[in-house]
Amino acid sequence: MVAATVGLGVPLGCPYDRDVEPDGRIEQTLYRAGFRRVAGVDETGRGALAGPLVTCAVILPDDVEIPGLRDSKLLTPAARERLASEILRHALAVSVVKVRAGSIDRRGLHRSNLRALRAAAVRLDPEPDYLLVDGYAVARAPFPALAIKAGDRVSKTIAAASIVAKVTRDRIMRALGRRFPEYGFVENKGYGTAEHWDAIREFGPSPYHRLSFNGVGQMSLWGAEGA
């Protein structure tokens, strides 16, 4: 079910290209419309060559103030860790879903992402009254949902979800980096840096690489042919 955004008066013209903290206007509009448990959901790791896709959904109390809360990409790692702890301490509900590389290869990235966003939202307890999604429309949600372009720049709940998702995934990639130091996962978090591509060419992909991604699976085939 998708909400009628005009009827709710959601401010769709909010600025999203500035390094500012979300002002919470979208959430406040929904609270005034009678929605008490507003959730935000976001994902991280879409473009990585290795590691999981991680989605997170968060419901914050309507009166909570978490100074410094903003899009996770605008924060230092230390700030993200601190804010993730604050979010988990204050949140009414948090849900995290991890999608392994093999599942992404089987289902495709976009389909996997939409399934994971929906799963994170549906698993929230208590269930949200309304869902704000960063960028992508979530089909068949059992509650009203609104996709917002660059939502992590304008929605507090989406920003909170982006932080918890990013911290969760970074911890996973650091752990994988200790197991597979040759790929530099601690530094690159699985993304396609020049050094990462060089490592794939030299060592072939790990069990955590996404073989369906252009160039990654081909490395595995080339390695087999040259063995």
N, C-alpha and C positions, 0 to 999 in steps of 0.2 A: 504494500500500500504506500503510495507517495502522496505527501501532503501538498495542498494548494498553497504555494509560498506567498502569493499575492494576498490571499485571504488572511494569512497569519501576519502580514506586514513585516516579513523578514527583510532586513536591509541588504538587498543583494548588491548594492553598489559600494560595499565596504572596501577600503583600500587594502590591498594584500601584497604590495610590492615594497613595503617599508619595514625597516628593522624596528618594529614596535611590538609591545605586548598586546595580545588580543584584548579588546575592551569589554567583551562579554555582552555586547548589544544583542547578538543573535539569541543567546541563552535567555537574556532578560525578556526579550519579546515572547519567547516560548513560555517562560514562567508566567508571564501576565496572561497568556492565552489559556492557562490551566494545566500546562504540562509540567509536572513537578520533577520527574526523573529524566533529565535530558542527558543522553549519552553522546560521546564523540568516538569515532573509530578511524584509525589510520593504519598505514602499513609502512614497513621499511624493508629494503633489500630487493626491490623489484629489479633493478638493473645490475645486480651483482652476478658475477660468473660462478660463484661458489657460495655454499651455505644456504640456510633456510630463508624463506620469505616469512616475516613475522608481522602479524596484525595484532592490534590491541584495541579494546573498547573500554571506556572509562565513564562512570557517572560521578560527577562532583556535586557536593551540596550546593544549593543555590546561593548561599551566603559566604562561601569559602573564598579566602584571599590567599593566593600563593605568589608572592613577589618573584618576579623574574620569569614567570611562566610564558613560554613562547615556542614557536616552531623549533623542533629539536635541531634542525640544520643550522640554526643561528646561535647555538650554544656550544661552549667548550665541553669536552668529555667530563670534566670535574663538575661543571654546572649541571649537566644532564643527570649525573649520578645523584647529586644533592636534591634536585627537583624530583627525580623519580621516587626517592624516599619520602619526600613531602606529599607527593600525589598518593602514594600507597597508604600513607598514614591518614589522609583526609578523605579519600574516596569512599563513596557508598558502595561501589562495586567496580571490580577490574577483571577483565578476561583477556587472556593472551592465547593466540593460536599460532603454531609454527608449522610451516609447510616445507617438507624436505625436498631436496633437489630432485630426487627420483620421481616424486609426485608432480613436480613442476614439469619435468620432461614428459610424463605421461599425459597430463591434462592440458598443458600449455600455460604460459605465464598469466595471461589475462583472466582466463577462466579460474585458475588457481587463486588469483588475487581476489576476485569477486566472491568465491566460495569462502575464503578465509575471513574476509571482512564481515560477511553475513554470519559466519559461525561465531566470531568473537562477540558480535552484538547479541546473538540469540543466547549465548551462554551466560550472559550477565545475570546475576542474582543479587538484588531484585531486577526484574525485567524493566527496561526503559519505557517511558511513555512516548519518547520521540528520539530519533536517531539522526545525528549530523555526521555526514561522511565526507572525507577529504577527496573530492574529485570525481568519484565514481558512484553512479546510481546502483543501489543494492536492490535486486529484484526479490520479490516474495518475502520481504521482511514482515513479521507479524505486528508491526507498529509503524506509525508514520515515519518517513525518512526523507531527508533532503541532502542532495549532493551539492557541495560548495567548492568552487574553484579556489585552489590555494587555501583551503579551509583551516589549515594549521596556522595561518597568519591572522585569522579573524575570529576563530572560535576557541574559547578556553578549553573546552572539553576535548576538541580534536587536538589541540596543542599538547594537552596532557597525555593523550593516547600516543601521540607521536614520540614523546619523550620516553615513555615506558617501553614502547616497541623498540626504539633505537637502543636503549640501555640493555634490554634483553638480548637483542641480536649481537651487539658488540661483545657482550660477555661470552656468548656462544662462539663467536669468531676468535676471540682470544684463546679460548680452550682448544679450538681446532688448530690454532697457530702453534700451540705447544706440541700437538701431535704431528703436525705437518709443517715444520718450520721453513721448509724450502720454498713455500708459496708466499710467505710474508703476510699471512692472514692477520697477524696482530696489527700491522700497519695499514694494510689496504682493505681489511674487513671483507675480502672476497671480491672487491670491485676490480675492474680491468685496467690497472695501472700498467705502464710499460714493463716494470719489473715482474709483475704477476704474469703477463703474457709470456715473457721470457722463460719464467719457471715452468709454465705449462708446456712450452716447446721443448724444454730440456727434460722434464720429468714425466710429461703426460699428465692428464687430469687425475685428481684424487677421487675417492668415492663420494666426495661432497661437492664436486663440480657439476654444473648443469650441462649435460651433454647435448641437449637440444639447442643450446645457444650457439649462434654462428661462430664457427672457428674452434669451439671447445671440443665438441665431439669429433671433429675432423682430426684433432691432435691425437686422440685415442686411436683412430684408424691408422694414421701415419705411423704411430709408434708400433702398432701390431705388425704392419707391413715391413717395418725396418728391423723387427726383432730377429 
